[in-house]
Amino acid sequence: MGHRSKNKQPPPEPLKENASPKKLGKRKADTLEEKVARPTKKAKDKSKKTKNPSKPTKKNTPDADAWEDVEDDLDMKAQARSLFDDSDGEDGASVGDLDEFDVDNDEPLRGPVQTFDFDSDEEVPELEPMGKTKKSKQIERPLKIIPTGSDLESDSDSSDSDDPITMANMEARSRALDAQAAAEAELDVEEMQAAAFDEDAEEDFDMDDEDEEVEAGDEFHLPTAEEREEEKKNGGPDVHVVQRRMRHCVRVLGRFSKRAEKGRSRSEYVEQLVSDIASYYGYNDFLAEKLFQLFPVAEAVEFFESNEVPRPVTIRTNTLRTRRRDLAQALINRGVNLEPIGKWTNVGLQVFESSVPIGATPEYLAGHYMLQAASSFLPVIALAPQPNERILDMASAPGGKTTHIAALLQNTGVVFANDANKARTKSLSANVHRLGCKNVVVCSYDGREFPKVMGGFDRVLLDAPCSGTGVISKDSSVKVNKSERDFTLLAHLQKQLILCAIDSVTPDSKTGGYLVYSTCSVTVDENEAVVDYALRKRPNVKLVDTGLEFGREGYTKYRGKVFNPSVKLTRRFYPHVHNMDGFYVAKFKVEKRGKIAQETLDKMDVEIGEEGVNSETNGRTIAFDDEEDKPYLEEAARRRMKAKGLRPPPRKTVAA
Ligand SMILES: C[S@@+](CC[C@H](N)C(=O)[O-])C[C@H]1O[C@@H](n2cnc3c(N)ncnc32)[C@H](O)[C@@H]1O
């Protein structure tokens, strides 16, 4: 595939699991080439239609989860009361055949049902989403349903029409768009096939190419340390050089024994590749390496590349106020082109294009939906709250998941929505009110104070503060502002929070007794390592299936670390695999302390004993490891002093 296909994205939905990572083929090579021309990457002329959302403004808060943060900017006073109070009724306004929005059907719906003037700028884009005049990379995402050749023929006439869309021509226009997408898809396939036979294509990364012949003048030479030093002195390598070198390194690392230069080691190639990835995509060396290590070589490049592309714009229907089909129709009437996200959610909609700002429609202001990344649905689906339960959302601002929980509870029971950051609880409260959640209590404690503040919860969600390495496409500052120390401190905070979250769950719950731990980060330190720590420190918990239909299994071994085998039950989500933000979800069942399976206890004793940690387990609380915690506690004390304007004493210990 060539330039045309750059940035096309399918909707967020499960892709085939365990598929071997895609080979870097011509398409990827083209992608790399295109980077040279950034930011004017797109070759396609899309001037006819105003398509697709630009991302809503996002604050640079590394802890922030996805773009529920746009809610922060809303002036509550401007939030109109519901304009659609009647819409809850089973027989809402008759709006044509929208049965597909009743849960399972994923047919696309697009095109307004009224006449729209695509060239006017009538709406004031308060929150700047979906700006008519802005194009985003999502424009080129292929539609989900690719029509047949006959559709192509019959509608080809109308595909380019500039006539206004009306009830009469909407269907034909819609089919024409599908046909266009199909034609593009066919072209892509042709290009891909052509590339497969193009022996001269130096960009072809085919790792299985037995008969490769390197043309004269195209031999690749891995720079020596001196040459790299020289390159640095001269202001760094040219972008073309970096691209070419990255391709070559990936190629060599794909079949090292055959392709490597004599006398050069694998680690030299890896070092060069990571260094080039860092400079090409703009990461600090530390983070580039950390993320690179998560994947096989070629897949790692896919991951970095996917972080350059925005994820699909998605919204969650607030079922406390409306139904998905009614919401879809209301938005279609406003000129929004959308379709259900996928079969795994019956409340999500993916927005492809809009002629109105999607963060400021009357439906938005009336709380009929939440702008929410698809990945953010996952932990709440895993939590599976049941009516009348008592739930704690331990780190909840700005409330994307809290309001989802409240909706699943159908406004019964109670949700304690906590966040340590008082300022962020304002947007949390605003969202709670806008979405009509009547069972939510907002509070602001450090999560580590639970369960002393209150306990006895049927379910707890800990959507932990994290490094945000899963949401780099939304917040690129993560590329440079995270150091090794940040990861150490974050992982420590996460470990403390998870123990407090576990202790807040009542094992006596008749309906629940679960904790869901999630992050929008892909690093093992913040995910599997935290979960494994919790299993070791709290033998009364076990991991259970998340209930999510897709996602890769959690690592049970990683770079010399061995985790509890049950960590396999946790789920990882990646932008390059699932077309959603990088995310991690683990679900624990909290059991009574006396009821722990003996085999689990035996295992715990061995594991904990091996580490030389306190091995008193049976029924007794295992405290934090004071020695391990010392530097972190010291660091926290230093920070508190600094915050109070006091000068902290010099450091005594250093975190590992
Ligand atoms: C990933 S965000 C939560 C997003 C939220 N769950 C949602 O869906 O909208 C992490 C949150 O943790 C909060 N936080 C950080 N440290 C905390 C702590 N010690 N206790 C409780 N909350 C904390 C941050 O203020 C931030 O709002």
The ligand as a Gaussian input file, in Angstrom:
#p B3LYP/6-31G(d) Opt

LIG

0 1
 C       -6.206000       8.077000      34.838000
 S       -6.832000       9.402000      35.687000
 C       -8.454000       8.895000      36.073000
 C       -9.434000       9.044000      34.959000
 C      -10.836000       8.704000      35.382000
 N      -10.925000       7.388000      35.957000
 C      -11.823000       8.819000      34.250000
 O      -12.228000       7.817000      33.689000
 O      -12.216000       9.923000      33.909000
 C       -6.006000       9.224000      37.221000
 C       -6.528000      10.128000      38.293000
 O       -5.855000       9.770000      39.505000
 C       -5.821000      10.901000      40.324000
 N       -4.852000      10.623000      41.407000
 C       -3.506000      10.778000      41.394000
 N       -2.983000      10.375000      42.556000
 C       -4.007000       9.934000      43.317000
 C       -4.114000       9.389000      44.617000
 N       -3.020000       9.220000      45.391000
 N       -5.330000       9.062000      45.075000
 C       -6.421000       9.236000      44.329000
 N       -6.389000       9.755000      43.099000
 C       -5.211000      10.092000      42.587000
 C       -5.448000      12.002000      39.351000
 O       -5.841000      13.250000      39.867000
 C       -6.234000      11.596000      38.111000
 O       -7.438000      12.297000      38.044000

